Amino acid sequence: MVTLDSSIAFFVYVTAVSSAAAGVTEAFKSIIPFLSTDYEPKEDCWEDQNEAARLMHYKRFFNLLISVLAAGAIFGMLGLDPALILTGADSAYVENPWQVGTWLWGIIAVFGSPFFASVLKILEGFKQSVNNSNPPNRPRQKVSGPRE
């Protein structure tokens, strides 16, 4: 069953793997100059602009590919299934973590990381407000009655 705590654990796990994959990508960018170079046209003509755009698209594709492969490898090395974490299963470990599902979680983690980070902040704030059991803060405004 999905609970608030299991949802937070799921989002923390997926966001952490995504951050680690981004770190691996940055390491690759420092080793392979093509992945960190910004390409600009030499002259203001269509051929040069198309060539620069094509190289930028290749660069973005390879950066995303490295991130997805790194995230999939991290999920595989850890051997934890995020879906089992989300559902609050007794054990989130899987017997064979190198299946296609692991790589799919790598894709989900890389492309969904901004969304997951936002939802995680919302859930943590909600949990904190529930734990405090205080009524939510409401805006206050001082008013005065009619003056005669």
C-alpha positions in Angstrom: 0.0 0.0 0.0 1.3 3.4 -0.9 1.8 5.7 2.1 3.2 9.1 2.6 6.4 7.7 4.0 6.8 5.2 1.1 6.1 7.9 -1.4 8.8 10.1 0.1 11.3 7.2 0.2 10.5 6.5 -3.5 11.1 10.1 -4.5 14.2 10.4 -2.5 15.6 7.2 -4.0 14.8 8.2 -7.6 16.0 11.8 -7.2 19.3 10.5 -5.6 19.9 8.1 -8.5 19.2 10.9 -11.0 21.6 13.2 -9.2 24.3 10.5 -9.2 23.7 10.0 -12.9 24.1 13.7 -13.6 27.4 13.5 -11.7 28.6 10.7 -13.9 27.6 12.7 -17.0 29.6 15.7 -15.7 32.6 13.4 -15.3 32.3 12.2 -18.8 32.0 15.8 -20.0 35.3 16.6 -18.4 36.9 13.6 -20.2 35.3 13.9 -23.6 35.6 17.5 -25.0 32.8 17.0 -27.5 30.2 16.6 -24.7 31.0 20.0 -23.2 31.7 22.2 -26.2 29.2 24.8 -27.4 29.1 24.9 -31.2 28.6 28.2 -33.0 28.5 28.9 -36.8 31.7 30.3 -38.3 29.8 32.5 -40.7 26.2 33.7 -40.8 25.1 31.2 -43.5 22.6 28.4 -43.4 25.2 25.7 -43.9 27.2 26.7 -40.8 24.1 27.3 -38.7 22.8 23.8 -39.6 26.2 22.2 -38.9 26.4 23.9 -35.5 22.8 22.9 -34.6 23.4 19.4 -35.7 26.5 19.1 -33.4 24.6 20.6 -30.5 21.8 18.0 -30.9 24.4 15.2 -31.0 26.0 16.6 -27.9 22.6 16.8 -26.0 21.7 13.3 -27.2 25.0 11.8 -26.0 24.7 13.6 -22.6 21.2 12.2 -22.1 22.3 8.7 -23.2 25.2 8.7 -20.7 22.8 9.9 -18.0 20.3 7.2 -18.7 22.9 4.4 -18.9 24.5 5.7 -15.7 21.1 5.8 -13.9 20.2 2.3 -15.1 23.6 1.0 -14.0 23.2 2.6 -10.6 19.7 1.0 -10.2 21.2 -2.3 -11.3 24.1 -2.1 -8.8 21.9 -1.2 -5.9 19.4 -3.9 -6.8 16.4 -2.0 -5.5 13.2 -1.7 -7.4 11.6 1.7 -6.9 8.1 0.4 -7.5 8.6 -1.9 -4.5 9.7 1.0 -2.4 6.7 3.0 -3.5 4.3 0.3 -2.6 5.9 -0.3 0.8 6.8 -3.9 0.2 8.7 -5.8 2.9 11.8 -6.1 0.7 12.6 -3.8 -2.2 15.5 -6.0 -3.4 15.1 -7.9 -6.7 16.8 -11.1 -7.6 17.9 -10.1 -11.1 18.3 -6.3 -11.2 19.8 -6.3 -14.7 16.5 -6.7 -16.5 14.8 -4.3 -18.8 12.8 -2.8 -16.0 16.0 -1.5 -14.4 16.9 0.4 -17.5 13.4 1.8 -17.8 13.7 3.2 -14.3 16.9 4.8 -15.5 15.0 6.6 -18.2 12.2 7.6 -15.8 14.8 8.9 -13.3 16.7 11.0 -15.8 13.7 12.6 -17.6 11.5 12.9 -14.6 14.0 14.3 -12.1 12.7 17.9 -12.1 9.2 16.7 -11.6 10.2 14.2 -8.9 12.2 16.9 -7.0 9.2 19.2 -7.0 6.8 16.5 -5.8 9.3 15.5 -3.1 9.4 19.1 -1.7 5.7 19.2 -1.7 5.3 15.9 0.1 8.0 16.7 2.7 6.2 20.0 3.4 2.9 18.2 3.8 4.4 15.6 6.1 6.0 18.3 8.2 2.7 20.2 8.5 0.8 16.9 9.4 3.4 16.1 12.0 3.2 19.5 13.6 -0.6 19.1 13.8 -1.0 22.9 13.8 -3.6 24.5 11.7 -2.2 25.9 8.5 -1.0 29.5 8.6 -3.6 31.9 7.3 -2.9 35.4 6.2 -4.0 38.0 8.7 -5.1 41.5 8.1 -6.0 44.1 10.7 -9.3 45.8 10.2 -11.0 48.6 11.9 -14.7 49.3 12.2 -16.5 52.3 10.8 -15.5 55.6 12.4 -18.0 58.2 13.3 
